Amino acid sequence: MSTEEKIKDEAEQAKDATVSKNEKSEENTVDEKKEVNPEEVLQKEKEKYLRLFAEFENYKKRTTKERIELYRTAGQDIITSLLPVLDDFDRGLSEIKKVKDKELLKGMQLINDKLASTLEQKGLEKIEVKSGDVFDADTHEAITQIPAPTDDLKGKIIDVIEKGYKLGDKTIRYPKVVIGQS
């Protein structure tokens, strides 16, 4: 073998050795990556479980709250549609009082009371407003303003046009009022 051939042969052997070392080095790196601390894995799985558990608890609370709210206001549409009937009864009763027919008044009053008590059992409440109360835009609906008859009624409620009602904590109809203009 000539010197050139020996040099080429040694170069190839060195090259093969280098490639072999690199491959072993990569294998060691892969093995090192595969060797994960079991405590770290356990901690990650525990965190994952806790997050999932918390999400599920939040879901349960949210659906329970929604179900309770739905139950409370399930009849809201029906009750809202019956409010004009209550208003008509009030107007009818005031007209019957003018005629002074006691038997008719008594009958209408019984029907009105029964309807009102049935709706109250379902959670309907009147919003009490009377003449002279301070006007609050959050709880009253101003229909119009008229010149205040006296200085003490400026910015206050002069007349209640339509009663307001609440269903549970929710206002389903604001009282419609006339307020005194300053």
DAUR-V54307 format. One record per run of one state. SS is the DSSP state (alpha for helix, beta for strand, coil for the rest). FROM is the first residue (numbers start at 0). TO is the last residue. If there is no record, write none. Layout:
[[SS:FROM:TO] [SS:FROM:TO]]
This chain:
[[coil:0:1] [alpha:2:33] [coil:34:36] [alpha:37:71] [coil:72:74] [alpha:75:98] [coil:99:100] [alpha:101:120] [coil:121:122] [beta:123:126] [coil:127:132] [beta:133:133] [coil:134:138] [beta:139:146] [coil:147:149] [alpha:150:152] [beta:153:153] [coil:154:154] [beta:155:161] [coil:162:162] [beta:163:166] [coil:167:168] [beta:169:172] [coil:173:173] [beta:174:180] [coil:181:181]]
